[in-house]
Amino acid sequence: MPKMKTKSSAKKRFKVTGTGKIKRKHAFKSHILTKKSKKRKLKLTHDGLVHKSDESNIKQQLNLK
């Protein structure tokens, strides 16, 4: 049986932490930044964690247990 491939899109967007949680980037930080406040842009800069309800779906795409 052939090896399972990971989804390329998921591989580019998510990283697994040492404790097994999944890190993600925030949306709305790529363009049209002039109308957004400095505080809002700063909060979007920092990485977030994937919600627990979505973790199993993403782990399946990354071929994790």
Backbone as a chain_set.jsonl record, in Angstrom:
{"seq": "MPKMKTKSSAKKRFKVTGTGKIKRKHAFKSHILTKKSKKRKLKLTHDGLVHKSDESNIKQQLNLK", "coords": {"N": [[0.844, -1.185, 0.0], [0.565, 2.249, -0.84], [2.294, 5.168, 0.495], [0.679, 7.602, 2.598], [-0.147, 10.819, 1.472], [0.573, 14.153, 2.597], [-1.568, 17.01, 2.826], [-0.728, 19.647, 0.773], [-1.499, 22.299, 1.125], [-2.228, 22.425, 3.827], [0.177, 21.773, 5.025], [1.684, 24.037, 4.491], [0.38, 25.963, 5.986], [0.121, 25.3, 8.717], [1.767, 24.528, 11.844], [3.111, 22.143, 14.104], [3.267, 22.217, 17.606], [5.557, 21.59, 20.368], [4.084, 20.401, 22.38], [2.053, 19.24, 21.019], [-0.052, 20.765, 20.11], [-1.607, 22.798, 17.529], [-0.291, 25.366, 15.625], [-1.264, 28.449, 14.074], [-1.57, 31.087, 11.613], [-2.943, 34.403, 11.821], [-5.763, 35.675, 10.022], [-6.522, 38.353, 7.651], [-4.302, 40.105, 7.472], [-2.851, 40.705, 5.259], [-3.36, 42.63, 3.188], [-4.819, 45.908, 2.466], [-4.255, 47.517, 4.749], [-4.217, 50.091, 5.705], [-6.567, 51.159, 6.763], [-6.879, 49.774, 9.107], [-6.354, 49.684, 12.611], [-3.332, 50.358, 14.505], [-3.092, 48.823, 16.797], [-4.821, 46.709, 16.247], [-3.551, 45.513, 14.025], [-1.179, 44.699, 15.211], [-2.058, 42.762, 17.008], [-2.908, 40.849, 15.184], [-0.522, 39.991, 14.177], [0.735, 38.118, 15.843], [1.012, 34.576, 16.366], [-1.684, 32.187, 16.51], [-3.607, 29.571, 18.106], [-5.049, 26.582, 16.809], [-8.505, 25.878, 17.029], [-9.988, 23.532, 19.285], [-12.04, 21.935, 18.232], [-11.456, 21.867, 15.532], [-9.025, 20.641, 15.375], [-8.75, 17.803, 14.979], [-9.452, 17.446, 12.296], [-7.442, 18.879, 10.94], [-5.166, 17.543, 11.8], [-5.594, 15.137, 10.528], [-5.27, 15.933, 7.874], [-2.593, 16.552, 7.93], [-1.535, 14.099, 8.294], [-1.172, 13.094, 10.92], [-1.545, 11.436, 14.104]], "CA": [[0.0, 0.0, 0.0], [1.416, 3.438, -0.917], [2.294, 6.079, 1.636], [-0.326, 8.663, 2.575], [0.447, 12.13, 1.24], [-0.005, 15.253, 3.362], [-2.128, 18.075, 2.002], [0.272, 20.701, 0.635], [-2.032, 23.546, 1.672], [-2.155, 22.338, 5.292], [1.597, 21.747, 5.372], [2.176, 25.408, 4.416], [-0.345, 26.865, 6.878], [0.1, 24.897, 10.119], [2.943, 23.924, 12.458], [2.783, 21.448, 15.343], [4.126, 22.621, 18.716], [6.139, 20.486, 21.108], [3.052, 19.746, 23.195], [1.075, 18.603, 20.137], [-1.07, 21.708, 19.634], [-1.345, 23.247, 16.162], [-0.192, 26.81, 15.485], [-1.759, 29.002, 12.819], [-1.46, 32.538, 11.456], [-4.226, 35.104, 11.773], [-6.184, 36.203, 8.72], [-6.74, 39.808, 7.521], [-3.064, 40.836, 7.706], [-2.069, 40.719, 4.026], [-3.516, 43.868, 2.417], [-5.774, 46.905, 2.974], [-3.838, 47.702, 6.138], [-4.248, 51.498, 6.093], [-7.765, 51.472, 7.563], [-6.85, 49.013, 10.353], [-5.581, 50.375, 13.643], [-2.035, 49.773, 14.834], [-3.356, 47.803, 17.818], [-5.437, 45.559, 15.583], [-2.53, 44.861, 13.202], [-0.22, 44.068, 16.111], [-2.68, 41.532, 17.522], [-2.962, 39.878, 14.086], [0.839, 39.537, 13.878], [1.099, 36.971, 16.664], [0.387, 33.299, 16.01], [-2.746, 31.682, 17.366], [-3.746, 28.119, 18.115], [-6.251, 26.058, 16.163], [-9.542, 25.499, 17.987], [-10.013, 22.099, 19.58], [-12.984, 21.243, 17.346], [-10.859, 21.755, 14.197], [-7.731, 19.97, 15.465], [-8.749, 16.455, 14.418], [-9.507, 17.585, 10.845], [-6.145, 19.327, 10.477], [-4.232, 16.444, 12.054], [-5.839, 14.16, 9.466], [-4.664, 16.477, 6.659], [-1.132, 16.504, 8.108], [-1.214, 12.696, 8.545], [-0.785, 12.859, 12.311], [-2.533, 10.592, 14.787]], "C": [[0.887, 1.245, 0.0], [1.295, 4.309, 0.328], [1.196, 7.127, 1.467], [0.376, 9.999, 2.369], [-0.216, 13.156, 2.155], [-0.577, 16.269, 2.376], [-1.124, 19.222, 1.962], [-0.201, 22.009, 1.253], [-1.935, 23.56, 3.194], [-0.717, 22.398, 5.767], [2.181, 23.164, 5.399], [1.578, 26.302, 5.504], [-0.212, 26.545, 8.364], [1.429, 24.306, 10.563], [2.495, 23.262, 13.76], [3.774, 21.862, 16.414], [4.673, 21.379, 19.421], [5.134, 19.721, 21.939], [1.952, 19.109, 22.346], [-0.053, 19.505, 19.68], [-0.674, 22.2, 18.242], [-1.397, 24.77, 16.108], [-0.714, 27.231, 14.126], [-1.508, 30.503, 12.786], [-2.863, 33.133, 11.458], [-4.513, 35.598, 10.357], [-6.267, 37.731, 8.778], [-5.478, 40.624, 7.788], [-2.258, 41.009, 6.423], [-2.197, 42.018, 3.221], [-4.644, 44.696, 3.0], [-5.487, 47.159, 4.46], [-3.968, 49.148, 6.609], [-5.442, 51.832, 6.982], [-7.805, 50.728, 8.894], [-5.948, 49.713, 11.349], [-4.281, 49.635, 13.931], [-2.197, 48.63, 15.839], [-3.912, 46.526, 17.19], [-4.413, 44.784, 14.75], [-1.506, 44.136, 14.063], [-0.772, 42.763, 16.671], [-2.744, 40.453, 16.452], [-1.584, 39.303, 13.749], [1.178, 38.244, 14.611], [0.338, 35.713, 16.238], [-0.705, 32.934, 16.995], [-2.733, 30.167, 17.333], [-5.05, 27.728, 17.442], [-7.23, 25.618, 17.243], [-9.626, 23.986, 18.097], [-10.937, 21.319, 18.639], [-12.423, 21.049, 15.932], [-9.575, 20.931, 14.188], [-7.718, 18.613, 14.778], [-8.746, 16.494, 12.891], [-8.143, 17.959, 10.283], [-5.084, 18.251, 10.689], [-4.382, 15.358, 11.0], [-5.197, 14.625, 8.164], [-3.144, 16.426, 6.725], [-0.635, 15.079, 8.332], [-0.592, 12.475, 9.905], [-1.849, 11.996, 12.949], [-3.685, 11.399, 15.291]], "O": [[1.859, 1.305, 0.753], [0.341, 4.206, 1.099], [0.831, 7.492, 0.349], [1.383, 10.28, 3.019], [-1.405, 13.056, 2.457], [-0.121, 16.37, 1.237], [-0.712, 19.717, 3.011], [0.593, 22.746, 1.837], [-1.599, 24.585, 3.786], [-0.424, 23.006, 6.796], [3.054, 23.468, 6.213], [2.196, 27.289, 5.903], [-0.412, 27.429, 9.197], [2.133, 23.668, 9.78], [1.6, 23.766, 14.44], [4.982, 21.864, 16.177], [4.288, 20.255, 19.101], [5.305, 18.525, 22.179], [1.024, 18.506, 22.885], [-0.93, 19.063, 18.937], [0.474, 22.033, 17.828], [-2.392, 25.388, 16.484], [-0.625, 26.484, 13.152], [-1.262, 31.117, 13.824], [-3.841, 32.457, 11.14], [-3.593, 35.899, 9.597], [-6.098, 38.324, 9.844], [-5.578, 41.743, 8.29], [-1.098, 41.418, 6.481], [-1.215, 42.459, 2.625], [-5.344, 44.254, 3.911], [-6.371, 47.028, 5.307], [-3.841, 49.41, 7.805], [-5.342, 52.691, 7.858], [-8.664, 51.009, 9.729], [-4.91, 50.266, 10.985], [-4.147, 48.446, 13.641], [-1.524, 47.604, 15.743], [-3.526, 45.415, 17.555], [-4.401, 43.553, 14.761], [-1.018, 43.071, 13.684], [-0.046, 41.777, 16.796], [-2.647, 39.267, 16.765], [-1.485, 38.254, 13.112], [1.84, 37.37, 14.051], [-0.815, 35.777, 15.812], [-0.661, 33.317, 18.164], [-1.941, 29.556, 16.616], [-6.036, 28.462, 17.504], [-6.827, 25.049, 18.257], [-9.37, 23.259, 17.137], [-10.648, 20.174, 18.292], [-12.87, 20.158, 15.21], [-9.084, 20.561, 13.122], [-6.767, 18.3, 14.062], [-8.102, 15.659, 12.256], [-7.727, 17.417, 9.258], [-4.203, 18.071, 9.849], [-3.397, 14.724, 10.62], [-4.639, 13.813, 7.425], [-2.48, 16.274, 5.7], [0.56, 14.87, 8.539], [0.398, 11.755, 10.035], [-2.938, 11.839, 12.397], [-4.609, 10.849, 15.891]]}, "num_chains": 1, "name": "protein.A"}
